[in-house]
Amino acid sequence: MNLRILLVLIIGSTLVFQGCASKSTELNSSLSQQEVSTVNDPFEKVNRVVFSFNVIFDKIILRPIAVTYKALVPGFVRNRITYSLNNLSMPITAVNNLLQGELRKAGVSTSRFVINSTVGLLGFFDPASSMGLVTETEDFGQTLSVWGVSSGPYVVLPFLGPSNPRDFAGLLSTSLLDPMYQIGGGSAPDSLRTYRLGTGAVDFRSQNVEILDDLQNNSIDYYAAVRSFYSQGRESQAASNLEIDSSEQENDIFDDFEIDESYVGPDIEITYD
């Protein structure tokens, strides 16, 4: 569940990447002794002011919208929206896979997008997963990490929440790298950005209402708890990217397909005159 929390932290709100809500109290118990001192947070005083603003924004606007959305929209429809948002992230994931030298993952991400956009009806369904094509989303901040760029100091951005110079640069670069934003002309790219940011924030916030409420209610220091979740999550993602042996990624790009090797074709007897 921490990955889900990380997504909320990154996308468009006050708390806007692993564990579950039941572990939040356990995590918080060691927070004051260990995590607070290890996070590079030289702008803490300013960050706390911005964080307080974001919390108020979340309390007054985003959380009520998310709660109403969850109450009024059937779960089936909400799941379709989640699938469509995940599908829209696959092209930029494929681009970042390539930039990181992850050829197999790039093949899987591209295949997921093609299959779910066609057979899956514009991504509202996810037949690719049933075919064994499963991958995690990648962003340019992770790519910069693979390239050796350090994260820099922890910062809290208005509305966007926790970040750092590397991840913020990655967020800005996404608009230039994401193929989805190059589709169509006129206001089409802007409309797509609005849908992904606005709907994405509400969608993820609605999925994590209870988790984040529990985190806030059980944290001795809510600011420090969110900072710890964000920093640990991003570092974990960066470490996972760096552990991959790129020499193995040039082979078996479509290994995720499950092939029945026992199948030898239809029982047809061929005779020659």
MIVO-292920 format. One record per residue (C-alpha): residue in one letter; z, x, y. Coordinates in pm, 1 decimal. Layout:
<recs>
+------+----------+----------+----------+
| zati |       up |     east |    north |
+------+----------+----------+----------+
|    A |        Z |        X |        Y |
...
+------+----------+----------+----------+
</recs>
This chain:
<recs>
+------+----------+----------+----------+
| zati |       up |     east |    north |
+------+----------+----------+----------+
|    M |      0.0 |      0.0 |      0.0 |
|    N |     42.8 |    289.3 |    236.4 |
|    L |   -335.7 |    324.6 |    244.7 |
|    R |   -356.5 |    -33.6 |    364.5 |
|    I |    -93.8 |     44.0 |    626.7 |
|    L |   -298.5 |    345.1 |    736.3 |
|    L |   -602.6 |    125.8 |    788.3 |
|    V |   -398.4 |   -103.7 |   1008.4 |
|    L |   -275.4 |    195.7 |   1205.1 |
|    I |   -628.3 |    322.1 |   1265.4 |
|    I |   -803.2 |     -5.7 |   1351.8 |
|    G |   -751.2 |   -174.8 |   1682.2 |
|    S |   -388.4 |   -259.6 |   1735.5 |
|    T |    -36.7 |   -142.5 |   1790.3 |
|    L |     -3.2 |    -16.1 |   1431.5 |
|    V |   -366.5 |     52.2 |   1429.9 |
|    F |   -502.2 |    523.1 |    548.0 |
|    Q |     66.7 |    556.7 |    -12.1 |
|    G |    346.7 |    357.4 |   -168.3 |
|    C |    451.5 |      0.6 |   -112.1 |
|    A |    664.8 |   -197.0 |    128.1 |
|    S |    961.6 |   -182.0 |   -103.8 |
|    K |    969.3 |    196.3 |    -52.6 |
|    S |    990.3 |    178.6 |    326.6 |
|    T |   1369.1 |    193.8 |    332.0 |
|    E |   1363.9 |    495.9 |    102.3 |
|    L |   1110.0 |    670.5 |    323.5 |
|    N |   1305.8 |    592.3 |    637.3 |
|    S |   1626.7 |    735.8 |    494.4 |
|    S |   1476.6 |   1086.8 |    491.8 |
|    L |   1276.7 |   1036.9 |    808.6 |
|    S |   1538.7 |   1151.5 |   1055.5 |
|    Q |   1618.6 |   1461.7 |    851.2 |
|    Q |   1274.5 |   1585.9 |    761.2 |
|    E |    966.4 |   1413.9 |    896.3 |
|    V |   1066.1 |   1387.2 |   1261.1 |
|    S |   1091.3 |   1763.3 |   1298.0 |
|    T |    766.8 |   1846.4 |   1113.2 |
|    V |    519.2 |   1627.5 |   1305.6 |
|    N |    354.8 |   1800.6 |   1602.1 |
|    D |    448.9 |   1554.2 |   1876.7 |
|    P |    481.1 |   1739.8 |   2211.1 |
|    F |    397.6 |   1422.7 |   2407.9 |
|    E |    663.3 |   1209.6 |   2243.0 |
|    K |    803.4 |   1062.0 |   2564.2 |
|    V |    461.8 |    939.7 |   2678.7 |
|    N |    367.3 |    836.4 |   2325.0 |
|    R |    676.7 |    619.2 |   2296.6 |
|    V |    586.5 |    437.8 |   2619.7 |
|    V |    233.8 |    367.3 |   2492.9 |
|    F |    370.9 |    270.9 |   2152.3 |
|    S |    607.0 |     18.1 |   2314.0 |
|    F |    311.2 |   -133.3 |   2499.3 |
|    N |    116.6 |   -158.0 |   2174.2 |
|    V |    412.0 |   -323.5 |   1999.8 |
|    I |    426.8 |   -585.9 |   2275.9 |
|    F |     50.5 |   -640.6 |   2250.4 |
|    D |     81.1 |   -682.0 |   1875.1 |
|    K |    376.4 |   -919.5 |   1904.1 |
|    I |    219.5 |  -1141.8 |   2171.3 |
|    I |   -148.4 |  -1137.8 |   2071.9 |
|    L |   -260.5 |   -967.7 |   1750.6 |
|    R |     12.3 |  -1070.7 |   1508.7 |
|    P |      2.1 |  -1443.0 |   1604.7 |
|    I |   -377.2 |  -1441.2 |   1565.8 |
|    A |   -347.7 |  -1270.2 |   1227.7 |
|    V |    -78.9 |  -1512.8 |   1106.8 |
|    T |   -284.9 |  -1812.5 |   1219.8 |
|    Y |   -596.9 |  -1667.6 |   1058.3 |
|    K |   -412.1 |  -1618.1 |    731.4 |
|    A |   -267.6 |  -1970.0 |    742.1 |
|    L |   -589.9 |  -2154.6 |    827.5 |
|    V |   -863.6 |  -1957.3 |    653.1 |
|    P |   -872.9 |  -1994.7 |    271.9 |
|    G |   -810.5 |  -1679.5 |     70.4 |
|    F |  -1159.7 |  -1691.4 |    -80.9 |
|    V |  -1319.9 |  -1681.2 |    265.5 |
|    R |  -1085.0 |  -1404.8 |    383.8 |
|    N |  -1180.3 |  -1197.1 |     81.2 |
|    R |  -1549.3 |  -1240.4 |    160.1 |
|    I |  -1489.1 |  -1114.3 |    514.2 |
|    T |  -1296.5 |   -814.4 |    380.7 |
|    Y |  -1582.2 |   -734.2 |    143.2 |
|    S |  -1839.0 |   -759.9 |    422.8 |
|    L |  -1638.8 |   -525.4 |    646.0 |
|    N |  -1600.7 |   -275.5 |    362.8 |
|    N |  -1972.9 |   -295.7 |    296.4 |
|    L |  -2056.4 |   -225.3 |    660.4 |
|    S |  -1852.2 |     94.7 |    636.1 |
|    M |  -2058.2 |    232.3 |    346.0 |
|    P |  -2345.4 |    383.1 |    551.5 |
|    I |  -2109.7 |    594.2 |    766.4 |
|    T |  -1916.4 |    681.9 |    450.8 |
|    A |  -2239.9 |    806.1 |    292.8 |
|    V |  -2320.5 |   1010.5 |    605.6 |
|    N |  -1976.5 |   1172.4 |    598.8 |
|    N |  -2005.2 |   1232.8 |    225.0 |
|    L |  -2323.7 |   1431.2 |    294.8 |
|    L |  -2167.7 |   1620.0 |    585.9 |
|    Q |  -1881.9 |   1717.6 |    355.3 |
|    G |  -2119.4 |   1825.6 |     81.1 |
|    E |  -2009.5 |   1543.4 |   -150.3 |
|    L |  -2351.6 |   1456.7 |   -295.8 |
|    R |  -2226.1 |   1243.7 |   -583.5 |
|    K |  -2007.2 |   1035.5 |   -353.7 |
|    A |  -2296.7 |    995.1 |   -110.4 |
|    G |  -2507.1 |    855.2 |   -393.2 |
|    V |  -2233.6 |    612.2 |   -493.1 |
|    S |  -2175.0 |    497.7 |   -133.1 |
|    T |  -2546.8 |    442.8 |    -74.8 |
|    S |  -2584.6 |    257.2 |   -402.8 |
|    R |  -2286.6 |     35.6 |   -320.6 |
|    F |  -2437.6 |    -56.8 |     14.5 |
|    V |  -2782.1 |   -134.6 |   -127.1 |
|    I |  -2649.6 |   -340.4 |   -419.5 |
|    N |  -2384.4 |   -531.8 |   -225.4 |
|    S |  -2619.6 |   -597.1 |     67.5 |
|    T |  -2880.1 |   -750.8 |   -164.0 |
|    V |  -2730.4 |   -882.3 |   -486.0 |
|    G |  -2394.8 |   -921.7 |   -310.4 |
|    L |  -2543.2 |  -1136.7 |    -31.8 |
|    L |  -2495.7 |   -911.3 |    271.8 |
|    G |  -2177.5 |   -765.6 |    127.7 |
|    F |  -1983.0 |  -1089.8 |     97.3 |
|    F |  -1958.9 |  -1020.0 |   -275.9 |
|    D |  -1897.0 |   -690.8 |   -455.0 |
|    P |  -2110.8 |   -662.9 |   -770.5 |
|    A |  -2123.5 |   -283.9 |   -727.2 |
|    S |  -1759.0 |   -249.3 |   -829.5 |
|    S |  -1823.8 |   -432.5 |  -1156.1 |
|    M |  -2095.7 |   -174.3 |  -1222.1 |
|    G |  -1844.6 |    108.0 |  -1183.7 |
|    L |  -1959.3 |    209.8 |   -835.0 |
|    V |  -1629.0 |    258.1 |   -655.0 |
|    T |  -1559.4 |    494.6 |   -366.4 |
|    E |  -1315.6 |    538.2 |    -79.1 |
|    T |  -1425.3 |    512.4 |    282.2 |
|    E |  -1473.6 |    835.8 |    475.1 |
|    D |  -1470.3 |    893.9 |    851.0 |
|    F |  -1578.2 |   1176.5 |   1077.4 |
|    G |  -1218.6 |   1279.8 |   1136.5 |
|    Q |  -1197.8 |   1368.8 |    767.3 |
|    T |  -1527.0 |   1556.2 |    795.4 |
|    L |  -1392.5 |   1763.0 |   1083.6 |
|    S |  -1089.4 |   1839.8 |    867.1 |
|    V |  -1314.1 |   1965.2 |    586.6 |
|    W |  -1494.0 |   2181.5 |    842.6 |
|    G |  -1163.6 |   2346.3 |    930.2 |
|    V |  -1083.2 |   2167.8 |   1257.5 |
|    S |   -707.3 |   2131.3 |   1304.5 |
|    S |   -563.7 |   1790.3 |   1384.4 |
|    G |   -390.2 |   1893.6 |   1704.9 |
|    P |    -89.9 |   1711.3 |   1852.4 |
|    Y |      2.9 |   1356.9 |   1760.1 |
|    V |    -92.3 |   1101.4 |   2026.2 |
|    V |    -62.2 |    723.6 |   2059.7 |
|    L |   -359.8 |    551.4 |   2221.5 |
|    P |   -341.6 |    215.1 |   2400.9 |
|    F |   -450.5 |    -62.8 |   2161.2 |
|    L |   -585.9 |    189.7 |   1907.8 |
|    G |   -246.3 |    325.0 |   1807.5 |
|    P |   -169.0 |    655.9 |   1628.3 |
|    S |   -425.9 |    932.9 |   1650.0 |
|    N |   -480.0 |   1299.5 |   1728.5 |
|    P |   -758.8 |   1489.7 |   1906.1 |
|    R |   -950.6 |   1548.5 |   1583.3 |
|    D |   -939.1 |   1185.7 |   1470.7 |
|    F |  -1014.9 |   1053.7 |   1818.6 |
|    A |  -1320.2 |   1281.2 |   1840.6 |
|    G |  -1419.8 |   1148.9 |   1500.1 |
|    L |  -1381.0 |    790.5 |   1621.8 |
|    L |  -1609.9 |    855.4 |   1919.7 |
|    S |  -1864.0 |   1033.3 |   1699.0 |
|    T |  -1886.0 |    737.0 |   1465.2 |
|    S |  -2096.3 |    543.5 |   1716.2 |
|    L |  -2350.8 |    824.4 |   1711.9 |
|    L |  -2348.0 |    884.7 |   1336.6 |
|    D |  -2314.8 |    535.0 |   1193.1 |
|    P |  -2661.7 |    406.2 |   1091.7 |
|    M |  -2538.4 |     48.2 |   1126.2 |
|    Y |  -2513.4 |     92.9 |   1503.0 |
|    Q |  -2877.0 |    197.2 |   1523.0 |
|    I |  -3007.6 |   -127.2 |   1374.2 |
|    G |  -3180.9 |   -370.4 |   1607.4 |
|    G |  -3214.1 |   -353.7 |   1981.4 |
|    G |  -3061.2 |   -509.7 |   2284.9 |
|    S |  -2708.4 |   -634.7 |   2227.2 |
|    A |  -2722.1 |   -612.8 |   1845.9 |
|    P |  -2530.9 |   -282.4 |   1814.6 |
|    D |  -2265.1 |   -401.8 |   2060.4 |
|    S |  -2225.7 |   -729.8 |   1873.3 |
|    L |  -2181.4 |   -538.9 |   1548.0 |
|    R |  -1915.2 |   -316.5 |   1703.8 |
|    T |  -1732.2 |   -619.4 |   1837.1 |
|    Y |  -1739.6 |   -789.5 |   1497.1 |
|    R |  -1619.2 |   -482.5 |   1311.6 |
|    L |  -1342.3 |   -393.9 |   1555.7 |
|    G |  -1217.4 |   -743.4 |   1637.5 |
|    T |  -1257.6 |   -905.5 |   1298.5 |
|    G |  -1150.3 |   -585.7 |   1125.0 |
|    A |   -826.7 |   -566.0 |   1323.6 |
|    V |   -737.8 |   -928.8 |   1252.5 |
|    D |   -839.5 |   -899.4 |    887.0 |
|    F |   -631.2 |   -590.4 |    815.8 |
|    R |   -338.9 |   -713.2 |   1023.8 |
|    S |   -335.4 |  -1040.3 |    830.4 |
|    Q |   -327.2 |   -850.7 |    500.2 |
|    N |    -25.2 |   -650.8 |    613.5 |
|    V |    191.5 |   -897.3 |    804.1 |
|    E |    479.4 |   -875.8 |    557.5 |
|    I |    445.6 |   -499.6 |    502.4 |
|    L |    456.8 |   -411.7 |    870.0 |
|    D |    729.1 |   -664.6 |    946.3 |
|    D |    937.1 |   -506.6 |    672.7 |
|    L |    864.2 |   -158.4 |    806.4 |
|    Q |    969.8 |   -260.4 |   1154.9 |
|    N |   1282.4 |   -447.0 |   1045.4 |
|    N |   1404.9 |   -173.6 |    811.3 |
|    S |   1322.1 |    133.1 |   1017.9 |
|    I |   1595.5 |    316.1 |   1201.9 |
|    D |   1322.9 |    442.6 |   1435.4 |
|    Y |   1006.3 |    231.8 |   1416.9 |
|    Y |    805.1 |    481.1 |   1624.0 |
|    A |    899.8 |    768.7 |   1392.9 |
|    A |    826.0 |    559.1 |   1082.2 |
|    V |    473.8 |    475.0 |   1201.3 |
|    R |    414.3 |    834.4 |   1306.2 |
|    S |    524.4 |    954.5 |    963.1 |
|    F |    302.2 |    705.8 |    778.6 |
|    Y |      1.2 |    799.8 |    988.3 |
|    S |     52.1 |   1176.0 |    969.6 |
|    Q |    126.2 |   1179.7 |    596.7 |
|    G |   -167.7 |    951.5 |    521.5 |
|    R |   -420.1 |   1154.8 |    717.6 |
|    E |   -296.9 |   1483.6 |    577.7 |
|    S |   -314.4 |   1340.1 |    227.5 |
|    Q |   -673.3 |   1231.7 |    284.6 |
|    A |   -764.2 |   1573.5 |    424.8 |
|    A |   -604.9 |   1747.2 |    126.0 |
|    S |   -797.2 |   1524.7 |   -115.4 |
|    N |  -1125.1 |   1614.5 |     54.4 |
|    L |  -1050.7 |   1986.9 |     39.5 |
|    E |   -959.5 |   1978.4 |   -330.5 |
|    I |  -1308.7 |   1867.6 |   -434.5 |
|    D |  -1522.8 |   2131.8 |   -602.0 |
|    S |  -1857.7 |   2090.9 |   -428.0 |
|    S |  -2035.9 |   2285.8 |   -703.2 |
|    E |  -1975.9 |   1994.8 |   -937.6 |
|    Q |  -2105.5 |   1733.8 |   -697.6 |
|    E |  -2471.8 |   1818.4 |   -725.2 |
|    N |  -2477.0 |   1691.0 |  -1082.3 |
|    D |  -2442.1 |   1343.6 |  -1223.5 |
|    I |  -2464.1 |   1156.6 |   -894.2 |
|    F |  -2462.8 |    826.9 |  -1075.7 |
|    D |  -2199.1 |    907.9 |  -1336.4 |
|    D |  -2013.1 |    594.1 |  -1232.3 |
|    F |  -2270.9 |    377.6 |  -1407.5 |
|    E |  -2149.7 |    276.1 |  -1752.1 |
|    I |  -2434.7 |    324.2 |  -1996.9 |
|    D |  -2424.0 |    201.9 |  -2353.8 |
|    E |  -2557.4 |    502.2 |  -2541.7 |
|    S |  -2568.9 |    310.9 |  -2867.7 |
|    Y |  -2851.5 |     91.0 |  -2736.7 |
|    V |  -3189.4 |    197.2 |  -2882.2 |
|    G |  -3406.3 |    -87.2 |  -2758.0 |
|    P |  -3539.9 |   -404.5 |  -2919.8 |
|    D |  -3612.2 |   -409.7 |  -3289.9 |
|    I |  -3990.6 |   -390.2 |  -3272.8 |
|    E |  -4212.3 |   -260.6 |  -3549.5 |
|    I |  -4530.5 |    -99.6 |  -3428.6 |
|    T |  -4824.9 |    -91.3 |  -3665.4 |
|    Y |  -5161.9 |     73.9 |  -3623.5 |
|    D |  -5482.6 |    -61.1 |  -3763.2 |
+------+----------+----------+----------+
</recs>
